């Protein structure tokens, strides 16, 4: 089922969830499930709140709620960059449910490569050495949706944009997943998408940010307040204002590691 299918929200909200397995790489309980309603079925990811590990720097709310809040921000920006996501009851209690997105094998948009093997048009983020001492480059595509995803990460203050959290679907669509450590009031941005530092924000991005900022003066703030604190909603507005005022892709602050570890 495609994320843009209009029936996805109802399927996720009302469908019967059956656990098929656990994604063991995740630090919190992350379950791969099937969901079925009125003869329509799809796969989804279910993250029960009871499976969350407490984080000292994210003491308020739940990680599941932050995932939903991040989806609401992307939706308000008009960018379908996060698969449909909602909060509902499941086999192990309340949790985040998100449509599963298949990926195209061999079409990664973020990668580690030898300097001579970085694809044409890609942007280098970091030069390092592998376990043999050979030079490698962390780089990513200049895909326009990846640019928007980088802006979204600034807005939601994503503390964990790993390369593996960027999905490239078979139809070419780009999605970001795993936003449980986002929307904090304190600046925690950590991402692999630093390739556009200092470049002007595209006009369509500025327009989307301006519309989003206006929506924050309406009921969007109340919807977000169901998942994050009022202080975090205010910080979200300020980050948007700061980004619009600067008009360029920001640089790392230098106050903490700019790239999550591991990067994938």
N, C-alpha and C positions, 0 to 999 in steps of 0.2 A: 504494500500500500504506500502510495507516495505521500510525503508530508503535506503537500498542497491539496490533497483530496479533502473536500469540504466535510466528509463524513468522519474524518479522523478524531476531532474533539469529542463527538458523541461516543465513538467506539472506545476511546480511552477512558471516558468518564463513566460509562455504563456497562462496558463489557466485562465478562467474567475472566478473571486473571488466573492463569495456571503457570506455576513455576516450572521452568524447564532446566535451569542450571544456574550456577553462580559464576560471575566473572571474577576469577581469583586474583587478577592483577590489581583490582581496586582496593584501596585502604579501608573503605567502609563497605558494608553489605550491599552488593550490587547484583541483582538477580535478572537473568534473561527469562522473559516470560512470553507466553502467548496470551492474546486477549481476543475474545469473540463476542459478538453481539448481533443478533438477528441475521445469522448466517454469514456475517462479514468477520474476517479474522486478520490479525497481523501480529507481528512480534513487537515487544516493547521492553524497556528497561524499567525495573521497579526497585527503588531504593527506600526501604522502610526506615522510618525515623528511629525505631528501636535498634537499628544496626549501625547508627552513627557513633563514631568515636568522638568524645568531647575534645574541643579545641579551645585552649585558653584565650586565644585572640579572637575567637568568634563565639562569645559566651551567650549571645542573645538569639532567640529563635531557633531555627533548625537549618541544617544544610539543605534539606529538601525544599524548604521554603525559599531559600536563596536561589535554588535552581529555578523555581517557578517565577520568582521575582525577575531573574535575568531574562527569562523567556518573555515576560510582560514588557520589559524594556525593549527587547528586539522587535517585538510585535508593534509597539508604539512608534518605533523608528521606521516601521514599514519595511524592515529587513528580515526575510524568512531565513535567518542564519542559525536559529536554534530549532531543532525538531519540536513539534507540538508537545507541550509539557504541562502537567497539572498535578494537583495534590488531591489524593483520594485514599479511601480505605482499600487495603489489599489483604493478601493471605496472612501477612504478619503485621497488620495494623496500618495506620496512616503512613503514607510515604509519597515520594515523587514517582510519577509514571510518565515515561517519555517514549515516543514512537522510536523504534529501532530503525536505523538507517544503514542500508547496505552500502559498501564502498567498492570502488573500482580497483581491482588488483593492479599494483604497479603504477598508480596515479597519485602518489603522495604529493602534497603541496609544500611540505616541510621535510628537509632531509639533511643528513650528514654525508658529505662527499669529499673525495680528494679535490684539491683546488682545480685541477685540470678537468674534472668531471662535473663541475657545477653547470647545470643546464643554462643555455643562453637565455638572457632576460631575467634570470633569478637574481635575488638580492642577498648579499652576504650579511650575516648578522654577527658571527663570531668565528675567529680562527683559533684552532686548538691543536692538540696532538692526541692520537689514538693510543691504545695500550702498547703499541710497538714504537711509539715515538714519531710516527709518521704524521705529517700535517693533514688536518681535515678542516672543513668549513661547514658551519651550520648556516644553512641558507633556506630561503623560501621563495615561492613563486610571486610574481607581480600581478596575480589574478585580481581583478577589481573587487570580487566578493571577499577576498582575503584582506584587502584594504579596509573594507567596511567592518570585517570581523576585528581587525586591529583597533578601529575606532570604538566599536562596541566594547572591547575589553577595557579601554581607557574609561569609558562612561561607567561601566559596572564595576570598575576597579578589580579586575580579575587577578587573583593572586596565583593562578595555576594554569596558564595557557601553554600546555605542553604540545609538542608536535603531534603526539598521538591523539590529542583532543580536537584535531582538525580533520574533518572527514570530507572526502571527495566522492560524491555519489556517481553512479554510472551515467546519469544524464548530464553530468557536469556541475550540478549544484554543490555548493560549499556549505558545510554545517560545522558549528562548534558545539561540543558537549562537555559535560563535567564542570558546572559552574557553582558548585556548593560552597566554595570559598571566595565568593564575590560579594560586592555591595557593602563592604565594611566602610565605616566612617573614616578610618585612618587609611592613608595611602599605602597600598600593598601591591601595586601592579607588578606582576612578574609574567613575562611572556616571551615567546620565541619570535614574535612578529615585530621586530624593531627595524625592518628594512627601509622604512620611509621617513626616518627621523629628519625633521626640519622641512620636509616637503609641504607645500600648501595643501590644505584639505580640499578635495574635489568639490565643485559647486553643488552637486547633488547631495553630498554628505553634509555640507553646511545647511542646505535646505531641510534635510531630514532632522538634523540636530535642533534647528530652530523650531520646527513643528513639535518635536518631542518636548522641548522646554516649555512650550505653551501648554501642552497636555498635562505637564506636571502641576500646573496651576489649577487643574480641574480634578476630576474624579480618579485620574490615574494615581495620584499620590495616595488616595485612600485605599485603592486596590493593592498598591505596594506595601502600605502600612499593615496589611494582613500578614505579611511575611518578614518584614524588616522593621527596625525601630524608626521613630520620627527623626532622630538625629541622622540616621543613615539615608533617609529620604532627602533630608536637607543637603547632605554631603553629595548625593547624586545630582541634585540641582546645581550645586556649586561646581562640580567637575564638568558638567555640561557648559555652564557659563564660562569657565576658564578655557575650555577647549575652543569655544566659539570666539572668545576674545583673542586667543593666541593665533587661531586660524591655520595652524600647522600641526603635523604629527609630532607629539612630544618626544623628548629624550628621557632616558632613565634618570631618576632623581639622584642616584649615587648614595642614597641612605641605606640601601639594602641590596642584596643580589637582584639583578634585573631579569634574570632568566631562571625559571624553576629548575629544580634538580630532583630526579633526572629530567633531561630536556624532552624525553619521549616516554 
